[in-house]
Amino acid sequence: MESNPLLELFEKNQGRLIDKWTHYFDIYHRHFARFRNKPVKVLEIGVFKGGSLAMWRKYFGPQAKIFGVDIDPVCKDFEEDGIKVIIGDQEDRTFLRKLVAQVGALDIVIDDGGHTMKQQINSFEELYPKVKPGGVYLAEDLHTSYWSEYGGGLKEPDSFIEYSKNLVDQLNAWHSRDKEDLDVSMFTRTTTSMHYYNSVLVLEKGLVSPPTTRITGG
Ligand SMILES: C[S@@+](CC[C@H](N)C(=O)[O-])C[C@H]1O[C@@H](n2cnc3c(N)ncnc32)[C@H](O)[C@@H]1O
């Protein structure tokens, strides 16, 4: 097994509590490793006891700026060097717009907040455009898309999973033959890939050119 320094930080944690599904650590390290020891801006929605913010800071290194967002004002106490906590409701678009004006463009967004459908969709719609080309948006605990108490349910049109399936169409919109129903959008032009895992969706951003084919060979 390849070593995973993030998992090691989690396993050795003696500080503030961290609440994560263990299979997420491979996903995080696969998509986040290239940002380590760089001056990155990382925003995590969902602070809980502050342990994950401290873990991200250690993992990304001293040049990283970590922002935490939580609805619970107590989370402000978890600010420390390199870690800023902003209090607000991730479902509230007015708050989210103020938030992006405050923090600016981001390298990584992790949505580990309240996990209701509206929270996940509103946060995605307001924050995804602020992720830089080359950056990553990671939404976790997507199993709530199958749970009615979170606004989900199998094939429930308003679930985040169903919402994200429409993004798959937009990713491929270059090839649409029905431009009225599916045309190239800002999402198409700025998303290089979507990665589905158990309960997690990772979107990677970049400046995407219209696809071309070539044939080589004798
Ligand atoms: C699963 S915990 C976060 C765990 C933390 N990221 C960790 O790894 O230890 C979820 C957090 O989301 C916060 N939360 C719930 N609803 C929210 C909302 N509408 N806006 C912002 N934060 C919310 C809760 O207060 C709680 O601290």
The ligand as a Tripos MOL2 file, in Angstrom:
@<TRIPOS>MOLECULE
LIG
   27    29     1     0     0
SMALL
NO_CHARGES

@<TRIPOS>ATOM
      1 C1        -19.9590   16.6290    9.5670 C.3       1 LIG1
      2 S1        -19.7090   18.0910   10.5000 S.3       1 LIG1
      3 C2        -18.1860   18.6760    9.8110 C.3       1 LIG1
      4 C3        -17.0450   17.7740   10.1190 C.3       1 LIG1
      5 C4        -15.6840   18.3710    9.9140 C.3       1 LIG1
      6 N1        -15.4820   18.8510    8.5540 N.3       1 LIG1
      7 C5        -14.6560   17.3230   10.2380 C.2       1 LIG1
      8 O1        -14.1290   16.7110    9.2890 O.co2     1 LIG1
      9 O2        -14.3800   17.0930   11.4090 O.co2     1 LIG1
     10 C6        -20.8930   19.1590    9.8330 C.3       1 LIG1
     11 C7        -20.8180   20.6110   10.2690 C.3       1 LIG1
     12 O3        -21.6540   21.3420    9.3830 O.3       1 LIG1
     13 C8        -22.2430   22.4030   10.1000 C.3       1 LIG1
     14 N2        -23.4570   22.8270    9.4190 N.ar      1 LIG1
     15 C9        -24.6970   22.2670    9.4570 C.ar      1 LIG1
     16 N3        -25.5570   22.9750    8.7220 N.ar      1 LIG1
     17 C10       -24.8560   24.0090    8.1980 C.ar      1 LIG1
     18 C11       -25.2170   25.1170    7.3520 C.ar      1 LIG1
     19 N4        -26.4620   25.2680    6.9150 N.pl3     1 LIG1
     20 N5        -24.2520   25.9970    7.0030 N.ar      1 LIG1
     21 C12       -22.9780   25.8510    7.4580 C.ar      1 LIG1
     22 N6        -22.6020   24.8340    8.2800 N.ar      1 LIG1
     23 C13       -23.5160   23.9250    8.6340 C.ar      1 LIG1
     24 C14       -22.4850   21.8200   11.4850 C.3       1 LIG1
     25 O4        -22.5850   22.8650   12.4380 O.3       1 LIG1
     26 C15       -21.2740   20.9090   11.6690 C.3       1 LIG1
     27 O5        -20.2430   21.5730   12.3790 O.3       1 LIG1
@<TRIPOS>BOND
     1     1     2 1
     2     2     3 1
     3     2    10 1
     4     3     4 1
     5     4     5 1
     6     5     6 1
     7     5     7 1
     8     7     8 2
     9     7     9 1
    10    10    11 1
    11    11    12 1
    12    11    26 1
    13    12    13 1
    14    13    14 1
    15    13    24 1
    16    14    15 ar
    17    14    23 ar
    18    15    16 ar
    19    16    17 ar
    20    17    18 ar
    21    17    23 ar
    22    18    19 1
    23    18    20 ar
    24    20    21 ar
    25    21    22 ar
    26    22    23 ar
    27    24    25 1
    28    24    26 1
    29    26    27 1
@<TRIPOS>SUBSTRUCTURE
     1 LIG1         1 GROUP 0 **** ****
